[in-house]
């Protein structure tokens, strides 16, 4: 297999980033979906957590990205054995602007919408819908580099000088494929590049942020959802690069002079006998 092409897609170039409809709801089986009930108190180690009423009935948890190739690779010749291989991915963390905490609580799922002729199964889609090509948690950072605030700071309501800002930088997930010839390769059809368009779905498991509601040993869960306006900058951090792998050109054997000379010598020796 040899490299036939390389593709890079950056969230800042997303053709749907100004389209509010590109953020929507995907049904998932999370215990936090579609939205928690209000006043569902939980007592954990003697501390009460209260869920605030949500202003929505279903969490928006999915961002769709669209990139058009503008016929750039339309003439690329592929065989039925061609593969699309993930080289690297950056999955952005989405932060609550009010509480500087991550909205995502579990794995983030990346789907590619126009893969065909594949054998991909996931426990949520069960072989239906867009194909899952990658999943990973967004790691939380407990020593962020957020804005220093005076006085008391949510969610703990203690003086900012006494603690670092939690999760206040966008520390998303960076993945680099260590073995492109063996890992994260997906079979594609020989006319795959003629589609001329890549569309991705990035599905988050959106949870709650928490704050101290000024009552002893009592905290408040604030339900979250993806927001087209406030989360745009974070979602622009998405990036993915692919390598298109395929067999060597079929006619290469006819241009290999050393190989042709060996074949001719074998034929001549056979005729001489």
For each residue, the residues with C-beta under 8 A, 3 or more apart:
1: 83 181 245 246 247
2: 245 246 247 248
3: 6 243 244 245
4: 76 78 82 244 245 246
5: 73 76 193 243 244
6: 3 87 241 242 243 244
7: 73 198 241 242 243 244
8: 239 240 241
9: 13 65 67 198 200 238 239 240 241
10: 13 14 238 239
11: 14 17 65 92 235 236 237 238 239
12: 17 236
13: 9 10 67
14: 10 11 17 22 65 66 67 235 236 238
15: 66 67 68
16: 19 21 22 64 65 66
17: 11 12 14 22 232 235 236
18:
19: 16 22
20: 23 228
21: 16 24
22: 14 16 17 19 63 64 65 66 228
23: 20 60 62 63 64 226 227 228 231
24: 21 60 62 64
25: 34 58 59 60 61 62
26: 61 62 201 203
27: 33
28: 33 61 124 203 205
29: 33 124
30: 33 106 205
31:
32: 36 59 105 205 206 207 208
33: 27 28 29 30 58 59 61 205
34: 25 57 58 59
35: 54 56 57 58 59 223
36: 32 40 51 54 208 221 223
37: 40 51
38: 51 52 53 54
39: 50 51 53
40: 36 37 50 51
41: 48 49 50 51
42: 48 49
43: 46 47 48 49
44: 47 49
45:
46: 43 217
47: 43 44 217 218 219
48: 41 42 43 217 218 219
49: 41 42 43 44 210 218 219 220 221
50: 39 40 41 213 218 219 220 221
51: 36 37 38 39 40 41 208 220 221 223
52: 38 220 221 222 223
53: 38 39
54: 35 36 38 57 223 225
55:
56: 35 59 60 223 225
57: 34 35 54
58: 25 33 34 35
59: 25 32 33 34 35 56 206 223 224 225 226
60: 23 24 25 56 206 225 226 227
61: 25 26 28 33 203 204 205 206 225 226
62: 23 24 25 26 201 202 203 204 226
63: 22 23 201 202 204 226 235 238
64: 16 22 23 24 199 200 201 202
65: 9 11 14 16 22 199 200 201 202 238
66: 14 15 16 22 197 198 199
67: 9 13 14 15 197 198 199
68: 15 196 197
69: 72 73 74 193 196 197 198
70: 196
71: 74 196
72: 69
73: 5 7 69 76 193 196
74: 69 71 193 194 196
75:
76: 4 5 73 193 244
77: 190
78: 4 82 188 189 190 191 192 193 244 246
79: 82 190 246 247 250
80: 189 190
81: 187 246 247
82: 4 78 79 187 188 189 190 192 244 245 246 247
83: 1 185 186 187 188 244 245 246
84: 115 185 186 188 192 242 243 244 245
85: 177 180 181 183 184 185 186 242 243 244 245
86: 89 133 134 175 177 180 184 185 240 241 242
87: 6 176 177 180 241 242 243
88: 174 175 176 177 239 240 241
89: 86 110 134 136 173 174 175 239 240 241
90: 172 173 174 175 237 238 239 240
91: 108 110 136 138 172 173 175 202 238
92: 11 138 170 172 234 235 236 237 238
93: 102 104 138 167 170 171 172 173 234
94: 102 103 104 204 206 226 231 234 235
95: 100 101 102 103 167 168 170 234
96: 99 100 101 102 103 209 222 224
97: 100 230
98: 154 209 222
99: 96 154 155 209 210 211 222
100: 95 96 97 144 146 165 166 167 168
101: 95 96 155 166 167 209 210
102: 93 94 95 96 105 138 140 167
103: 94 95 96 204 206 207 209 224 225 226 231
104: 93 94 108 138 204 205 206 207
105: 32 102 205 206 207 208
106: 30 137 205 207
107: 135 136 137 205
108: 91 104 135 136 137 138 173 202 203 204 205
109: 122 124 132 134 135 201 202 203
110: 89 91 132 133 134 135 200 201 202 203 240
111: 129 130 131 132 133 200 201 202 203
112: 115 130 131 133 186 198 199 200
113: 130 131 199 200 201
114: 195 197 198 199
115: 84 112 118 120 131 133 186 188
116: 188 189 192
117: 187 188 189
118: 115 131 186 187 188
119: 187
120: 115 127 131 132 133 186
121: 125 126 127
122: 109 125 126 127 132
123: 126
124: 28 29 109 132
125: 121 122 128 129 130 132
126: 121 122 123
127: 120 121 122
128: 125
129: 111 125
130: 111 112 113 125 201
131: 111 112 113 115 118 120 186
132: 109 110 111 120 122 124 125 135
133: 86 110 111 112 115 120 184 186
134: 86 89 109 110 175 184
135: 107 108 109 110 132
136: 89 91 107 108 173 175
137: 106 107 108 173
138: 91 92 93 102 104 108 171 172 173
139: 171 173
140: 102 167 171
141: 144 167 169 171
142: 164 166 167
143: 164
144: 100 141 164 165 166 167 168 169 171
145: 165 168 169
146: 100 165 168 169
147: 165 168
148: 160 165
149: 153 160 165
150: 160
151: 159 160
152: 157 158 159 160
153: 149 156 157 158 159 160 163 165
154: 98 99 157 211 212
155: 99 101 209 210 211 212 219
156: 153 163 212
157: 152 153 154 211 212 214
158: 152 153 162 163
159: 151 152 153 162
160: 148 149 150 151 152 153 163 165
161:
162: 158 159
163: 153 156 158 160 166
164: 142 143 144
165: 100 144 145 146 147 148 149 153 160 168
166: 100 101 142 144 163
167: 93 95 100 101 102 140 141 142 144 171
168: 95 100 144 145 146 147 165
169: 141 144 145 146
170: 92 93 95 234 237
171: 93 138 139 140 141 144 167
172: 90 91 92 93 138 237
173: 89 90 91 93 108 136 137 138 139
174: 88 89 90
175: 86 88 89 90 91 134 136
176: 87 88
177: 85 86 87 88 180 183 184
178: 183
179: 182 183
180: 85 86 87 177 183 184 185 243 245
181: 1 85 185 245
182: 179 185
183: 85 177 178 179 180
184: 85 86 133 134 177 180
185: 83 84 85 86 180 181 182 245
186: 83 84 85 112 115 118 120 131 133
187: 81 82 83 117 118 119
188: 78 82 83 84 115 116 117 118 192 244
189: 78 80 82 116 117 192
190: 77 78 79 80 82
191: 78 194 195
192: 78 82 84 116 188 189 195
193: 5 69 73 74 76 78 196 244
194: 74 191
195: 114 191 192
196: 68 69 70 71 73 74 193
197: 66 67 68 69 114
198: 7 9 66 67 69 112 114
199: 64 65 66 67 112 113 114
200: 9 64 65 110 111 112 113 238 240
201: 26 62 63 64 65 109 110 111 113 130
202: 62 63 64 65 91 108 109 110 111 235 238
203: 26 28 61 62 108 109 110 111
204: 61 62 63 94 103 104 108 226
205: 28 30 32 33 61 104 105 106 107 108
206: 32 59 60 61 94 103 104 105 224 225 226
207: 32 103 104 105 106 224
208: 32 36 51 105 221 222 223 224
209: 96 98 99 101 103 155 221 222 224
210: 49 99 101 155 219 220 221 222
211: 99 154 155 157 219 220 222
212: 154 155 156 157 218 219 220
213: 50 218 219 220
214: 157
215: 218
216:
217: 46 47 48
218: 47 48 49 50 212 213 215
219: 47 48 49 50 155 210 211 212 213
220: 49 50 51 52 210 211 212 213
221: 36 49 50 51 52 208 209 210
222: 52 96 98 99 208 209 210 211
223: 35 36 51 52 54 56 59 208
224: 59 96 103 206 207 208 209
225: 54 56 59 60 61 103 206
226: 23 59 60 61 62 63 94 103 204 206 231
227: 23 60 230 231
228: 20 22 23 231 232
229: 232
230: 97 227
231: 23 94 103 226 227 228 234 235
232: 17 228 229 235 236
233: 236 237
234: 92 93 94 95 170 231 237
235: 11 14 17 63 92 94 202 231 232 238
236: 11 12 14 17 92 232 233
237: 11 90 92 170 172 233 234
238: 9 10 11 14 63 65 90 91 92 200 202 235
239: 8 9 10 11 88 89 90
240: 8 9 86 88 89 90 110 200
241: 6 7 8 9 86 87 88 89
242: 6 7 84 85 86 87
243: 3 5 6 7 84 85 87 180
244: 3 4 5 6 7 76 78 82 83 84 85 188 193
245: 1 2 3 4 82 83 84 85 180 181 185
246: 1 2 4 78 79 81 82 83
247: 1 2 79 81 82 250
248: 2 252
249: 252
250: 79 247 253
251: 254 255
252: 248 249 255 256
253: 250 256 259
254: 251 260
255: 251 252
256: 252 253 259 260
257: 260 261
258: 261 262
259: 253 256 262 263
260: 254 256 257 263 264
261: 257 258 264 265
262: 258 259 265 266
263: 259 260 266 267
264: 260 261 267 268
265: 261 262 268 269
266: 262 263 269 270
267: 263 264 270 271
268: 264 265 271 272
269: 265 266 272 273
270: 266 267 273
271: 267 268
272: 268 269
273: 269 270
